[in-house]
Amino acid sequence: MARNYILDKEAVARKLQRMAYEIIENNLDEQQIILAGIRDNGSAIARTIEKLLRSINSNIAIWNIDISLDKKSPHDIRLSGETDFTDKVIIVIDDVANSGRTMLYAIKPFLAYLPKKIQTLALVERTHKAYPVNTDYVGLSVATTLQEHIFVEVEGDVITGAYME
């Protein structure tokens, strides 16, 4: 069965580049940004965003960590790097924002601190949310039915496309 692609590799690259510029514009006065990618695809996107941010602005320190959680039962959340997140800008990154539940749980470990800002980024956002999570940086917003699913393809650190089934 042929896949219904909503983003090809080139379109993904353009979306990620645009989002990187938006991050810089919204955080011009910041000294450091922490990119927290939700494993596995969100982590790949975070690494790509990190490279783009470094190529745009070398004055902002960028720290990249991974968030590990079971998206179906997100109670046990682990971070690949621990630090004091107080007064830091944190951007939680995932491939697809569906109901908002994964993003909401991914934010939880940072709430033990007093971060300066917590922002969210998703390559693809579905327009129906069940949880009160706003996606700050969106590559593509798609109206879908509850029966349709969006998948992001990743090969290594390269995001090769997104399709809907």
N, C-alpha and C positions, 0 to 999 in steps of 0.2 A: 504494500500500500504506500502510495506517495505521501510524503510528509507535507503538511501545510506550513511552510516556513513564514514566519512573521518578521524575522531578522536574518540576514545573511552575514557572513564574516565581515564584509566591508561596512555594512550598516552598524554592526556591533561596535566596530572600531570608532566610527563617527560618534555614536552615542556615548561611549566611554570617554572620548576626548572632550566632548561638550560637558559632561558631568564633572570632569577634572577641572575644567575652567570655572564652572559654577562653584565648586568647592573652594577654589582659590579666592574667587570674588566674595564669597560669604564668610571667609576666614582670613582676610588680608592682614589683620593685626595680630594674628596668633603666632606664637613661637613654635608650637608643636601640635600635630594632629595625630591621633591614634586611629588607625584603620583596623576595624575588628570584623574580619570576614567569617561568615557562618560556613563551616565545612560542609561540603567540599567545593561546590561551585562558587559560593560567596567568597571563599578564600582565594580562589583563582582570580576572581574579579577584583578583589582587594589588592592583590599583587600587581595586576595590570594598572589599576588606578594609582598605586604607589609610584610605578615607573613614570606614568604620565605626569603626576604632580612634581616629581623630581626634575623632569625635563622642562616644566613650565616655570617653576619657582624653587630655587635652591636655598632660599632663606628660611623656609619652614622645615623644621625637623619632622620626619615622618616615622612613626613606629607602627609596625604591622603585627597583629596578633590574630590567632585563630580562636573561634568559638566552637566548641564541640557540644552538640546536643542531639537528642533523638527528636526529630521533628514531629513524630506521632505522639510521643509522651515526653515533653521537654522539661522534666523536673530536675534531672541531673545535668548541670551546665558546667563545663570546664573551659578555662582560658589557657592558651598556650604560654602566656606571659603574665605574670602578676606584678603589679606596681601600685603605687598610690595614684588613683585616677582623679583625685581631688583637683579641681580647677583646670582640668584638661578638656580638650575637645575630642569627642569620640564619635566616629562614624561607623555605625553598624551596617554591614553590607551583606546582601543576599542576592541570589540570582532572580528569584520570582517572589513578589509579595502577593500572597493569596489572601487569606483571611486576616492577617496581621498577628496571628498567634505566635509564630516563630520569632518574629521581630520583638514582640513584647517580652517573651521569655529570654531572648538573647540580651536584652537591655538589663535584666534583673541583676547580674553580678556587679554592674557599675553603680547601682543605686545604694550600695553599701558605702559609697564615697559621696562626695559632693562635686560631680563634674561640672565644668563651666557650661558645656553644651553636649547634648547627645543628639546626633542627626542620624538619619537613615538613608540608605541608598539601595535601589533595586534596579537591575537591568530591565525587567519587565514587571509592571504592576497590573494586577487585575482590579477592576473597579468596584467589586463588592467586598466590603470588609465586615468582619464580625467583631473585631477588636478595635479599640480607639487608637490606631497607629497611623500617623501620617507619614508618607514617604517623602523625604525632603528632596532627594535627587532621583529622578526617574528617567530611564532610557526610553521606554515606550509604555504607554498606558493602553490597556486593551479591555474592552467590554466583552465578557465571556459569559456563557451559561455555567451553572454549577457543575454540569456534566463534562465540560471541556477542561482540558489540562494543558498547561504550558510547560515545555521542557527546554532547558538550555543545554546545548552541547559544548563540552569543554574537552580539548585535547592538550594535556599538560597544563600549561598556563595560557593557552590560546582559546578564546571563546569563539567557536566556529559558527554559531547560529542559535536561533530559538525557533521552536515550532509548536503548533497547537494540535491537539488531538481531541 
